[in-house]
Amino acid sequence: MQRNIITIDQNTCTGCGLCIPNCPEGAIQIIDGKARLVSDLMCDGLGACLGHCPEGAITIEQREAEDYDERKVMANIVTQGPSTIAAHLKHLRDHKQFDYVKTAESYLREQNIPIPQEKGATMHEPHTGCPGSRTMTFAQKEPAAQESAGTRPSHLTHWPVQMHLINPQAPHYQGADLLLAADCTAYALGDFHKDHLKDKVLAIACPKLDDGQESYEEKITSLIDDAKINTLTVMIMQVPCCGGLLRLAQAAAAKATRKVPIKAIVVGIQGQILSEDWV
């Protein structure tokens, strides 16, 4: 098949090896004093190694090559330790290669190897990305004596909450009751926090407007199998497009090895609960 793959100019390469640690797949090795692509199967063609060669010997070309094999890559990477595994998974996520992430994590589970947490999984780990996507767990607030009067407390216990940003390995999801809410539900429901978010962890999504929803299904499956959530409540609006979030959650649950009860809550556009059923 025709696909993008790196090529290394052997006349230009000096064999310095600076490209090797910048190849998350381990596809480059120094052989006979030169950097060489050891296998087409191990090069994903995304070019993470580009720009790390001081001689400019590495470029991307499109040519006939065997398809990239994530399982072969993982078999090589697991021998190099958790930090290399974590760097490879981050590389795949950064490039939105979510199918490869799923294959890699499946391989790790088969080999009984823990899936590394992303950097920033707790407040005690360094975080170099956007401050707004840093994973945090909040201290529990004392319940107000009378929530019906005055300012009502938030029942949000963690950050972030948007599905693209959450980390299923974060400690607040472990064994929790998860509320997966369509974006608009909290605006429609006046008592969203008090009646629905209390004692739950949260993830939000829009099944109509969000891109890359294939990663959502993967994350929900991971929340069930890896975080071992206790229950999954899916809250959607009555509008037709919102039903896609429930279907996505059910598809993810069907792929999980564990089974969890799923509740579907449908909210009317005027803020009333239209239905609340275990599905």
DODOBA-634596 format. One record per residue (C-alpha): x, y, z. Coordinates in Angstrom, 2 decimals. Example, Ala and Ser with C-alpha at 12.3 -4.5 7.8 and 13.67 -1.06 7.14 Angstrom:
2
- 12.30	-4.50	7.80
- 13.67	-1.06	7.14
***
This chain:
279
- 0.00	0.00	0.00
- 1.06	3.61	-0.56
- 1.60	5.53	2.68
- 3.85	8.09	4.36
- 7.04	6.70	5.83
- 10.40	8.14	6.81
- 13.51	7.88	4.68
- 17.06	8.43	5.92
- 19.73	9.77	3.55
- 22.66	7.48	4.27
- 25.10	9.87	2.59
- 24.08	12.69	4.94
- 23.61	10.72	8.16
- 26.57	10.89	10.55
- 25.28	8.22	12.93
- 24.99	10.65	15.85
- 21.84	8.85	17.13
- 19.92	12.00	18.13
- 16.92	10.76	16.14
- 16.58	7.52	18.12
- 15.08	8.86	21.39
- 12.67	10.96	19.30
- 11.15	7.94	17.57
- 8.35	6.78	19.93
- 7.99	3.52	17.98
- 11.64	2.45	18.25
- 11.77	2.14	14.47
- 15.26	3.65	14.11
- 18.52	2.01	15.14
- 22.19	2.68	14.52
- 23.46	-0.10	12.25
- 27.00	-0.05	10.81
- 27.43	3.52	12.03
- 24.29	4.89	10.35
- 20.71	5.52	11.47
- 18.43	3.08	9.70
- 14.71	2.30	9.62
- 14.64	-1.25	10.96
- 11.16	-2.11	9.68
- 8.40	-0.44	7.68
- 5.95	-2.11	10.05
- 7.23	0.03	12.93
- 7.11	3.46	11.26
- 3.76	5.24	11.59
- 4.81	7.98	9.17
- 3.87	10.82	11.54
- 7.42	12.16	11.60
- 8.07	12.72	15.31
- 11.78	12.25	14.54
- 11.83	15.08	11.97
- 13.76	18.13	13.08
- 15.92	16.14	15.49
- 18.58	15.31	12.93
- 21.24	18.07	12.87
- 22.11	17.11	9.30
- 18.52	17.08	8.01
- 18.95	13.50	6.81
- 15.42	12.37	7.74
- 12.44	13.22	5.52
- 8.96	11.84	4.84
- 8.18	10.20	1.55
- 5.14	8.37	0.20
- 5.93	4.95	-1.15
- 4.87	1.33	-1.18
- 5.29	-0.01	2.35
- 3.80	-2.63	4.62
- 1.09	-1.30	6.90
- 2.13	-0.01	10.32
- 1.75	-2.72	12.99
- 1.00	-1.30	16.45
- 1.21	-4.69	18.13
- 4.73	-5.27	16.80
- 5.70	-1.80	17.99
- 4.33	-2.53	21.48
- 6.19	-5.85	21.64
- 9.39	-3.88	21.13
- 8.50	-0.95	23.40
- 7.46	-2.95	26.48
- 11.04	-4.20	26.79
- 12.16	-0.59	27.30
- 10.12	0.15	30.41
- 7.11	2.24	31.56
- 8.55	5.64	30.59
- 8.96	4.55	26.97
- 5.46	3.06	26.93
- 4.03	6.32	28.32
- 5.93	8.41	25.75
- 4.64	6.23	22.91
- 1.00	6.44	24.07
- 1.31	10.22	24.46
- 2.71	10.45	20.93
- -0.29	8.54	19.56
- -2.80	10.64	21.50
- -1.14	13.91	20.49
- -1.53	12.89	16.85
- -5.12	11.67	17.42
- -4.23	8.09	16.47
- -6.93	6.75	18.74
- -7.29	3.38	16.97
- -3.60	2.72	17.60
- -4.00	3.80	21.25
- -6.77	1.26	21.63
- -4.62	-1.48	20.09
- -1.65	-0.55	22.28
- -3.70	-0.55	25.49
- -5.31	-3.85	24.50
- -1.84	-5.35	24.06
- -0.77	-4.07	27.49
- -3.84	-5.62	29.12
- -3.15	-8.96	27.43
- 0.40	-8.89	28.81
- -0.80	-7.80	32.28
- 1.25	-4.61	31.99
- -0.18	-1.50	33.73
- -1.26	1.27	31.38
- 0.82	4.33	32.38
- -1.02	7.44	33.53
- -0.56	10.57	31.50
- 1.52	13.35	32.98
- -0.63	15.58	35.16
- -2.79	12.74	36.46
- -2.54	14.16	39.98
- -1.73	17.56	41.42
- 1.65	16.19	42.54
- 2.90	15.42	39.03
- 4.42	18.03	36.67
- 2.17	19.31	33.90
- 3.55	21.13	30.87
- 0.41	21.40	28.73
- -2.52	23.79	28.84
- -3.26	24.74	32.49
- -6.97	24.31	31.80
- -6.52	20.59	31.04
- -4.55	19.73	34.18
- -6.13	16.83	36.09
- -7.23	17.83	39.60
- -9.31	16.33	42.37
- -11.04	18.82	44.64
- -11.43	18.57	48.40
- -14.97	17.69	49.40
- -17.01	20.60	50.66
- -19.09	20.48	53.80
- -22.77	20.25	52.86
- -24.65	23.49	53.41
- -27.17	23.46	56.24
- -29.87	24.71	53.90
- -29.03	24.41	50.23
- -32.38	25.88	49.30
- -31.37	29.29	50.61
- -28.50	31.52	49.57
- -25.58	30.40	47.41
- -25.65	26.70	46.60
- -22.36	24.79	46.70
- -20.88	23.14	43.64
- -20.81	19.35	43.69
- -18.04	19.17	41.09
- -15.19	17.14	42.59
- -12.53	17.22	39.85
- -11.16	18.83	36.68
- -11.16	18.57	33.68
- -14.60	17.28	32.70
- -14.72	17.51	28.88
- -14.40	14.05	27.33
- -11.45	15.00	25.11
- -9.51	16.14	28.18
- -10.35	13.59	30.87
- -7.90	10.86	31.85
- -9.68	7.57	32.64
- -6.72	6.64	34.86
- -7.25	9.68	37.14
- -7.84	8.65	40.76
- -11.24	10.34	41.09
- -12.75	7.95	38.51
- -11.66	4.79	40.32
- -14.75	2.85	41.46
- -16.94	5.95	41.11
- -20.48	6.53	39.89
- -20.04	8.36	36.58
- -22.42	10.96	35.17
- -21.89	11.40	31.43
- -23.87	14.54	30.60
- -24.62	16.23	27.31
- -23.34	19.81	27.39
- -26.76	21.47	27.46
- -28.26	19.50	30.34
- -26.69	21.54	33.12
- -28.11	24.73	31.59
- -31.61	23.27	31.30
- -31.74	21.74	34.80
- -31.92	24.27	37.62
- -30.96	21.65	40.20
- -28.32	19.82	38.16
- -25.73	19.89	40.95
- -27.99	19.13	43.90
- -30.13	16.42	42.30
- -27.84	14.77	39.74
- -24.14	15.60	40.17
- -23.97	15.11	43.93
- -21.91	12.01	44.85
- -20.92	11.43	41.21
- -17.93	12.17	39.00
- -18.60	14.03	35.77
- -17.75	13.90	32.08
- -19.44	16.09	29.46
- -19.75	15.89	25.68
- -21.84	17.07	22.75
- -22.74	14.22	20.38
- -23.58	16.67	17.59
- -20.75	19.19	17.65
- -17.71	17.40	19.10
- -15.08	16.08	16.68
- -13.09	12.89	17.19
- -15.78	11.04	19.09
- -14.09	7.69	18.42
- -11.86	8.56	21.39
- -14.95	8.95	23.60
- -15.95	5.33	23.06
- -12.41	4.22	23.89
- -12.36	6.31	27.08
- -15.74	5.04	28.30
- -14.55	1.46	27.77
- -11.41	2.29	29.76
- -13.50	3.87	32.54
- -15.45	0.62	32.80
- -12.55	-1.83	32.52
- -9.61	0.09	34.01
- -11.17	2.62	36.40
- -13.87	0.08	37.27
- -16.62	2.66	37.61
- -19.59	1.45	39.62
- -22.47	2.84	37.54
- -22.85	4.95	34.40
- -25.60	7.55	34.13
- -26.05	9.15	30.70
- -27.98	12.43	30.74
- -29.18	13.78	27.40
- -31.58	16.40	26.07
- -34.84	15.46	24.35
- -33.57	16.70	20.97
- -32.90	13.89	18.45
- -29.17	14.54	17.98
- -28.55	14.08	21.69
- -29.46	10.40	21.55
- -26.08	9.76	19.95
- -24.39	10.13	23.34
- -26.43	7.28	24.83
- -25.76	5.07	21.79
- -22.04	5.82	22.06
- -22.03	4.91	25.76
- -23.90	1.67	25.09
- -21.49	0.74	22.28
- -18.51	1.37	24.57
- -20.10	-0.67	27.35
- -20.70	-3.54	24.92
- -16.97	-3.64	24.14
- -15.93	-3.63	27.80
- -15.08	-6.86	29.56
- -16.84	-5.67	32.73
- -20.53	-4.97	32.88
- -21.94	-1.92	34.62
- -25.54	-0.75	35.01
- -26.45	2.18	32.74
- -29.17	4.70	33.50
- -30.54	7.03	30.81
- -32.02	10.37	31.87
- -33.79	12.51	29.25
- -34.18	16.22	29.99
- -36.79	18.44	28.36
- -35.77	21.76	26.86
- -37.72	23.53	29.61
- -35.81	21.74	32.33
- -38.16	18.87	33.22
- -37.10	15.24	33.58
- -38.96	13.39	30.80
- -37.68	9.90	31.60
- -35.23	8.14	33.91
- -34.68	4.45	33.16
- -32.06	1.74	33.52
- -31.26	0.51	30.02
***
